[in-house]
Amino acid sequence: PATELDQIVNLCKRRGFVYPSAEIYGGFRSTYDYGPLGSLLLRNVKEAWVRAMVQQRDDVVLIDAAILGPPQVWEASGHLSNFTDPLVDCTNCKNRFREDKLDDPNTCPSCGAKNSFTEAREFNLMFKTQAGPVEGSGADAYLRPETAQGMFTNFGQVLQTTRKKPPFGIAQVGKSFRNEITPQNWIFRTREFEQMELEFFVPPAEGPQWYEYWCNERLDWYVRHGIPADMLRIRAHDDDELSHYSTGTSDVEFTFPWGWDELEGIAQRTDYDLKQHSEHSGERLDYFDQPNNERYVPYVIEPAAGATRTMAAFLLAAYDEEEVGDGDKSDVRTVLRLHPRLAPYKVAVLPLSKKDTLTPLAHEVRKLVGDRYMVDYDETQSIGKRYRRQDEIGTPLCITVDFDSLDDNAVTVRERDTMEQVRVPIAELMPLLTEKLGF
Ligand code: ATP
């Protein structure tokens, strides 16, 4: 990986992508806030996922389930007893670590003490809270640690209201919460994060083929959205890594500055969840296959990605520093080569000067383009500096309105990646933008 984590973290803070939460109070370390640009980028990541997983298919529907839920759900899913990480204490410095993430199991990463760890104990990652003004265990509630259970608990209702039949999927995008022992690597591992998950229900015999299909499809999604294929790989889990419900899992991994690490897990959850919820709730959660006069509990293939974590990967892969100009005038520009669908702003409108004479036309252009695309408008400092600012935040196209525009009703369109410029009549601007952006 060419990009250091610090380069992206600094750019993101400086330009308003990602801020440490509650920084005016010293920060909270394990959560982040998404600023004016980051909130757009994150939204675009999620939209690109929904577009591929729902909009462009006829076998997946979308839901948006509650974050807060009763213990029964997590009892049935196995999370109350099994959703744990092994926790160790250093007897020397008193810091706590996740045992399976230690680089060296005999050396404390904080104080360097040797063989100072306690025996590992299982630490449950779920956030527990109280629902309503009642106290006591009757009011226990949990923040979901994954979005998946919403798809299982609503399986029967979705089946009934949509008349889908396996193979079909239920997708969801939203926040999840895990009381991670060691949040780390910026937005890679936080206690509050966003997930993009699909539960794909299939006839049991078709499990393996759909598992393979989703591994390929999901890897390809990252490539289609601009991550170079050589920065990605699929890694099958060893048996001892498998979650409590899985008979086979592969991760899509990205080469982060600290090495290969997970972007997404594609798990074969079998009929585990539907059976568990059926048993615990007493509701029938299966499918009646009329033509074959057969009732069965579908198997589930689950591609589960992190929206916030994926956003970090898109930023890291997009970051580039490039030498431009020549000789004495050469200079380095920073460019975020984000896919146009992901870029926070698709277009920036830049009046050449702040003079009043240009403002009305520049505003008109801004309004025209803003009707279709997210647009930035910037009239401060030199045009060269403004181009650089847009390059640095990944804006694919800049439109310059100059004094000639007042006579010829044309503007200049400049491309982020090639820095090429073309003059185009305003009447033909929108088709040109659509052609250049690809949508
Ligand atoms: P890990 O082993 O890294 O803790 P996991 O295998 O438990 O992760 P899953 O339960 O498979 O993760 O979650 C699916 C996806 O959700 C992950 O691939 C990741 O992109 C995202 N995710 C999970 N936990 C976090 C977190 N704490 N912060 C940000 N994203 C997360």
Residues whose N, C-alpha, C, O or C-beta is under 5 A from the ligand:
A	BS01	ATP	R178 E180 I187 F188 R189 T190 R191 F193 Q195 E262 L263 E264 G265 A304 A305 G306 R309
